[in-house]
Amino acid sequence: MKEQVRTALTSLLLCASLIMGGLALTTPYAEAQRGSGNHIVVPDTSVESPLDVGRRAHTNHLMNFGSPEGGLGPNGGMTPAQIRIFYNLGSTGGSGTIVIVDAYDYPTALNDFNFFSSQFGLPQESSTDPLASTNQVFRVVYASGSRPRTNAGWALEASLDIEWAHAMAPNAKIVLVEAATNSFANLFDAVDVASSIPGAKQVSMSWGGSEFSSEASNDFHFTQTSGVVYFAASGDSGGVTIYPSASPYVMAAGGTRINTNTAGSFVSETGWSGSGGGPSKYEVRPFYQDGITGIVGAARGILDVSSDADPNTGVAVYDTTRYQRRSGWFVIGGTSVSSPCLAGMSNLSGHNYASSTAELTNVYGHPGSFRDILTGTAGSFSCATGWDFVTGVGSPQGTSGL
């Protein structure tokens, strides 16, 4: 019952974080609007029910069907070139494999991946079979060995994840591992499959759910395989924590807002009001956070690193598996953007860490490699000099800190 009450409060906080940002929530589809130019939609897959806690995960993406700010891509979404400039990244690079774990089947994955890549001058997969083990650029793997049923909301999540990991590390191979369902049991089975893929260097998980008392018993999924670093979205309810980003063996990816001029060029970066974070309810502080004990106490502090996630400054995503009678170009925000982008940036660094702990130790040991975000709030937390619960150490400036 306590878990159910907490989940209900989490849903209310999601609504509150949108309202605090000047958005008014309506129904159906949990639509949120601000003024005449913005139409932010919370998809059904990003909403957690009380019965989901500890059992099923939700996505962490939001759709902007209005007038995004600053993007130079289709429908006003941010382009890969813009994001790379914002974070001082090269336009080429990457190696090995980035594995994306999502639930259900995304039937148009190969077509959409190649269309997005063509639009932005990225490498394309020449094979016509998404399942072929010989594919060099993109491949799909069914975690259970058989094709899951299609879920359009999760397909939109997968399109975001594969396209933007590819956008950040163009020369890395992208593998999409599809879990049979969005149950934690099936998703963690898929994580195990992802970890075993030859050449896997990063695993991105843009899903999660409210923290639950037995969550730490799942942490072993992120420590079994040497040479793999795990990333997870911190959630889109400002100041609220979710798992698996709460795990000390996972890079918790938070969200910011990019402010641009009329030409779409960088002006400043602030904390995003929807960025999930806070002290974990059940995970203890890892050693790499000993330097921020005065802030986090004995708890694992969430989150670690951030990048653009505000749906008002969302990214361009291409998906032809129809969702709510829409297909083609979408503008997407949420920390579901941050996780694959940061996984791609990590791949681009070429550091090839032995574990998430090794990369997190480097992150906390090189604060000067990140843009310190000084303004913005999420829930009851505010950005501040140094590490904070809204943006962690900040956003990457180049790849030396990743």
N, C-alpha and C positions, 0 to 999 in steps of 0.2 A: 504493500500500500504506500509506503514512504517513497519507493521508486516511482510509482505512478503519479503521486502528487508532485514530485520533483519534475517529472517530464511535462506535466501540464503547465507547471510554472515556466519551464524552459520554452514551451510554445508561446506562452504569453510574453516572455521576454523577447522572443524573436519579433513578435508584433510590435512590442514596445520600442525595440531598437529601430525599427522602420519608422514608427511614428515620431520618435525623438529626432530622426533625421529629416523631419518635415513630410513624412509619408503617412497617408491614411489608408488603413487596411479595409478591403471590401471582399465580397464573395461573388462568384465562386472562385476556385483556384487560388485562394489567398492572394488576390491582386492588391498591389499597393501603388498609390499615385501621389505625385508631388507636382502641383501646378499643371499646366496644360501640356508641357513638353515631356513629362516623364510618366512611364507606365511600367512599373517594376512588378514582375510576377514571380511569386514563390511557387514552383511546381509541386505537384502532389508528392513526388518522390523526395522532396526536401523537407517534408513535414513529418514529424515523429509523433506517433500515437502513444498513449500510456502503456499499451500492451507490447510495444516494441522494445522497451528498455531491457538491455542485456540479451536481447534475442535477435533483433533485426536492425540493420544500419540504414541510414538515409543519405541521400546526396547532399551536397553543399553548394549548389549553384542557384543563381537568380537570373531571370531573363528581363532584359530591358526592351520593351516594345515601343518606346517613346523616342526621345532625342538624346542619345548619349553625348557626352561632352569630350571633345578633344580628339576623338578617333578619326583616322584617315582611311579606314577600311570600309568594306560593304556595310551599309546601314549605320555607319558611324562608329563601328567598333575599332578598337586599337589594333594596329597591325604588328606583326613580328618585328619589323624594322623599328617601329616606335619603342616597343618594349626593350629591345636590345640597346637602343640609345639611352633610354631612361636608366638602365642598369649597367651601362658602360661595358657591353658585351660585344664580341666579334660577330660577324655575320656568317661565319663558317666554323666548323669544328664539331667535336663530339666523337665518341668511339664506343665500341661494345654495344650493350643493349640496355634500354630503359624499358621496364615492364610496367604496364598499367593494369591494375586490378579493378574490375567493375563487375556488377551483377547483370545477369540476363544477356540475351543476344542482341547484338547491334548488326542487323543484316546488311546495311549499306556501308559498313566501315571502310572497306577497301576503296570503293568508289569515292566516298567523301574525303578520305585521307588524301587521295591523289588529286581531287579537285581543289582542295585547300592548298596543297603543295604547289599545284600549277599556278594558282592565283598569286602566290607569294614567292615564287621562284625557288622552291625547296625540292630536294630529291623526291622522286616518285617511285613507287613499287611497280616494276614491269610485269610481274606475274599477274595472271587473272584469277588465281586461286588464293584466297586469303589464308587458307589453312596450310599451304605448302611449307614444309620445313626448310626448303631451299630459298625461300624469299630473303632478299637482302636488305630491304628497307622497312617493310611492314608485314606483320603476321598476326593472325588470330589463333588462340588456343582455347579449347573448351576444357575447363578445369576438371570436370567430371568425366570427360571422355566422350560426351554426347552433347549435341547442340541444345542450349537452354531455350526457353520460350522468349519471345521478344517483349521488351518493355520499353516504350518510347521515351519515357522520362530518363531511364537509365541509359538509353542509347544516346540521348543528348549529352549526358554526363560523359559517356565514353568518347563522343566526338570531340568535346572540349579537351579531354585528357590526352588523347593520342595526337591531336593536331598541335597542341601547345607545348607538349614535351618535344615534339619534332621541331617546332619553330625555334626553340631555344638551343637545341643540339642537333642541327640538320644532318650530321654525318653519323649519328647513332642510330642503330636499328630500334624500331618501336615494336613491341609485342603487346597485344591486348589479351589478357587472360580473363575469360568470362566465367564467373561463378554461376552455379545453377540457379541460385536465388539470392536475395539480399539478406539471408540469415547470417549471423556472425559465423556460425559453424561452416557454412558453405564459402563465405568470403575468406575465412582464415585458411580453409583448405586450398582456395585459389592462391592465397599468399604463399603457401608452401610450394605450390606448383610454380609460381612466378620465381621464387628463390632458386629453384632447381634448373631454370632455363640457362643453357650454356651462354656465357658471356654477360649475364645479368650483372649490372653495376648499381642500378637504382630501381626501386619499386615504389610507385606512387599510388596512394589510396586516398581518393577525394571524398571518402564516405566516413561515417562514424555515427555514434549515438551517445546519448547521455551516459555519464559515468555510472558504473555499477560495482557493487562491493567485491565481486569476484573477478574483476577485469584483469588484475595482475597475473592471473593464472594463464592468460593468453599471451603474455609478453614473450614467451619462448619462441613464438613464431617469427620474432624479429631478431633472434640471436643465433639461430641454428646454422646459418650459411655464412661462411667467411667471404668477404669481398662485396657484400651487398649492403647498401644504405637505404633505409626506409623513410618515406615522406608521407605525411597525412595532413589533411585539411583540419584546421582548428575549429571550424564551425562558423555559422553565420548569425549566431545569437550573441550580440555584443556582451562580453564579460561572462560568458557561460562556457564551461569546459565539456569536451566530449572525448570519447575513446574511439580509435586508438591513438589520436594525437597526444593523449595524456601519458602514453607510455614513455618512460625515460629512454627507451631504445628506438624511438621514432623521432624524426625531425618534424616538429609541429609547425605547420605553415600558416601564418596569419595574413591579415589583409590591410592594405593601405588604399589611399585615394591619390591618383596622379592629377595634379592641377597643371593645365597647359594654357598656352596663349591661343589666339585665333588661328595660328598656323599649325597647331597640334604639337608644338614644341614644349619641352619640359619647363615648368616654372617652379613647382615645389611639390613635395609629397607630404601628406598628412595621414594620421591614423584613420582607419575606416571604422565607423560606428558599429558595424556588424561583426567586427573581428572577434572570434571566440577566444577566450583566454581566462586565466585566473589560476589560483593554487589548486592542484589536483585534490580531489576528495579522498583518494585511496592510494596514490603512488607517492613514494617518498622522494625527497630531493636527491638527484644524482650528483656525483662528485664534481662534474663539470659546471654545476651551478653553485658551488661553494662560495664563489665570489659575490653572489647576490643573496646570501642567506638573510641579510637584513630586510629583504623584500619578500622572499618566498617562505621564510621560516624552514620548517622541516618537510614541506611538501614540494613535489615536483612542480616547478613553475612553468606554466603554459602561456606563452608560446616561445618559439626559438627565433625564427627568421620570417620576414614578411615581404610581400610584393603586391602589386596592384590587384585589388579584388572588388572595389566598389562597383556595383553594376552601372552606376552613372558614368563611370570611366571604364566600362567593360570591354572585352576583347571580341573580335570577330570569329565566329565559329560556323562551320558548314556542316549541315546534317539534313539528309533527305529521308530519314525514317520519320515520318510525319508525327508531330506532337501538337495536340490541340489544334488540328487542322492546318498546321503551319509546317513548312519545310524550307530548306535552302539556307540562307544566311541568317544567323541569330547574333545578338549581342548579349554576352554572358558575363556575369560577375559572380562574386562569392569566393570563399577560400578554396573552392574546387578549382579555381584558376591558379591560385598560388602554389598548390602542391605539385602539379605537373611542370609548371614553369620553373620552380626551384629545383625539382629533380633534374630538369634539363640543364639548368645552370650548373648544378653540381657535376653532371656528366661533362659539360664543357670545360670544367676546370682541369680535368685529367688527373686528379689527385688519387683516384682509385683507392679509397679508404677500405680498411679491413672490416669495418662495421659502422653502424650509425653512431655508436659511442665515440669512435675515433674522429668522425667528421664533426660531431657536436663539440668535442674537446677543442678542435681547431677553430670552430666558429666562436666559442666563448673566449678563446685565447687571442683572437685578432679582431677586437671591436672596431679598430680603425679601418677595417675593410668593408664596413657597412655604413650606410647613411643613417645617422641617428635621427629618428623621427621625434620631433619635439612638441607637436601640436596634434590634437585630436583626442577623442574619448570613445570608449566602448563599454557599455554598461556603467558600472561604478568606477571603472579604471580610467586613468588619464596617461597620455604620453608624457615622458619626462626625459631628462638627460640620462643617457645610459640605458640599461635594460628596463623594460616595462612590460606589463601584462597585455598591452594593446598591440605592440609591434615586435616584442622580443628585443634582439640586439639591433634591429632596424632592417633595412633593405640592402641587397648586395650592391657594391660598387666594384665591378669586375668580379673575378672568380677566385681571387687569392684567399678569401676567407672561407670559401666553401670547400 
